Amino acid sequence: MLETLKGNYTIKEIFEKNWGRFCAKHKNIRDIVKENVEKILACGDKDKLGWNLYECAKCGHKHYVAHTCKSRFCNSCGKVMTDNWISKSEKEFFNVPYHHIVFSPPSELWLFFPVLPRVSSVAV
């Protein structure tokens, strides 16, 4: 939820109000960006993504649950995936305090910080 002077908005609400105008102004939007914004706009919409029906066997009460987009850019779906990743990753950490630091030297000093080769995992 984003807090602004005019109130709180979700990412989905911001896209709903502005995406058409943005597309009209910017013609060269990458397909992957369009695809992810469309996912966000469809998130939780049972008519676009479908739904599951749950019915109580005793009383017959029906409950519809709309499908979600599962996009990492969606502020609700992405939050769930991030939380799950953190929970899984924390199990691999040592039981010591951690601090995250980003070190960005000026470009004049880059020659002293060689770029390490990427290590890719290979399934055996």
C-alpha positions in Angstrom: 0.0 0.0 0.0 1.5 3.4 -1.0 0.7 6.3 1.1 0.3 9.6 -0.7 -1.2 13.0 0.1 -4.5 11.9 -1.3 -4.7 8.6 0.6 -3.5 5.0 0.3 -3.2 3.2 -3.0 -2.2 -0.3 -4.1 0.0 -0.9 -7.1 -3.0 -2.4 -8.9 -5.1 0.8 -8.3 -2.3 2.9 -9.6 -2.0 0.8 -12.8 -5.8 0.7 -13.2 -6.0 4.5 -13.2 -2.8 5.2 -15.3 -1.8 2.3 -17.4 -3.8 3.2 -20.5 -2.6 6.8 -20.5 1.0 5.5 -20.0 0.8 3.1 -22.9 -0.6 5.9 -25.1 2.4 8.1 -24.3 5.1 5.4 -24.4 4.8 3.2 -27.5 7.9 1.1 -27.0 7.0 -0.8 -23.8 8.6 -4.2 -23.6 6.3 -7.2 -23.9 7.4 -8.6 -20.6 6.5 -5.4 -18.9 3.0 -5.4 -20.5 2.6 -9.1 -19.5 3.4 -8.4 -15.9 1.2 -5.3 -15.7 -1.7 -7.3 -17.2 -1.2 -10.0 -14.6 -1.4 -7.4 -11.8 -4.5 -5.9 -13.3 -6.2 -9.3 -13.5 -5.1 -10.4 -10.0 -8.1 -11.5 -7.9 -10.5 -11.0 -10.8 -12.5 -14.2 -11.0 -13.7 -13.3 -14.5 -10.1 -13.0 -15.8 -8.2 -15.6 -13.9 -10.9 -18.0 -12.7 -11.9 -19.1 -9.2 -12.5 -22.1 -6.9 -15.7 -22.9 -5.2 -15.8 -24.2 -1.7 -19.0 -25.6 -0.3 -19.8 -26.7 3.2 -21.0 -30.3 3.2 -23.2 -29.7 6.2 -25.0 -26.4 5.6 -24.4 -25.9 1.9 -22.7 -22.4 2.3 -20.7 -21.6 -0.8 -17.5 -19.5 -0.8 -15.8 -18.4 -4.1 -12.1 -17.7 -4.0 -10.6 -15.8 -7.0 -7.3 -16.9 -8.4 -4.3 -14.6 -8.0 -1.7 -13.6 -10.6 1.4 -15.0 -8.9 3.5 -12.2 -10.3 6.5 -11.2 -8.3 5.7 -7.5 -9.2 2.2 -7.7 -7.6 2.3 -6.1 -4.2 0.1 -8.9 -2.7 1.4 -12.0 -4.6 5.0 -10.8 -4.6 4.9 -10.2 -0.9 3.8 -13.8 -0.3 6.6 -15.2 -2.5 9.2 -12.9 -0.8 8.0 -14.0 2.7 8.2 -17.7 1.7 11.7 -17.2 0.2 12.9 -15.4 3.4 11.5 -18.2 5.6 13.3 -20.8 3.5 16.5 -18.9 3.3 16.6 -18.2 7.1 16.9 -21.9 7.8 20.3 -21.9 6.0 21.7 -19.0 7.9 23.9 -19.3 11.0 22.3 -18.2 14.2 24.1 -14.9 14.4 23.0 -11.3 13.7 23.2 -10.1 10.1 23.4 -6.7 8.5 22.9 -6.0 4.8 25.3 -3.5 3.4 25.5 -2.3 -0.2 28.9 -1.0 -1.2 29.0 1.1 -4.3 32.4 2.6 -5.0 32.7 5.5 -7.4 33.4 4.5 -11.0 37.1 5.8 -10.7 37.7 3.0 -8.2 36.1 0.1 -10.1 39.4 -1.1 -11.4 40.4 -2.1 -7.9 37.3 -4.3 -7.6 37.5 -7.1 -10.2 34.2 -8.5 -11.3 33.9 -12.1 -10.1 32.6 -14.7 -12.7 29.1 -15.8 -12.2 28.6 -19.2 -10.8 25.7 -21.2 -12.2 24.3 -24.2 -10.5 24.2 -27.4 -12.6 21.8 -30.2 -11.7 23.7 -33.5 -11.6 
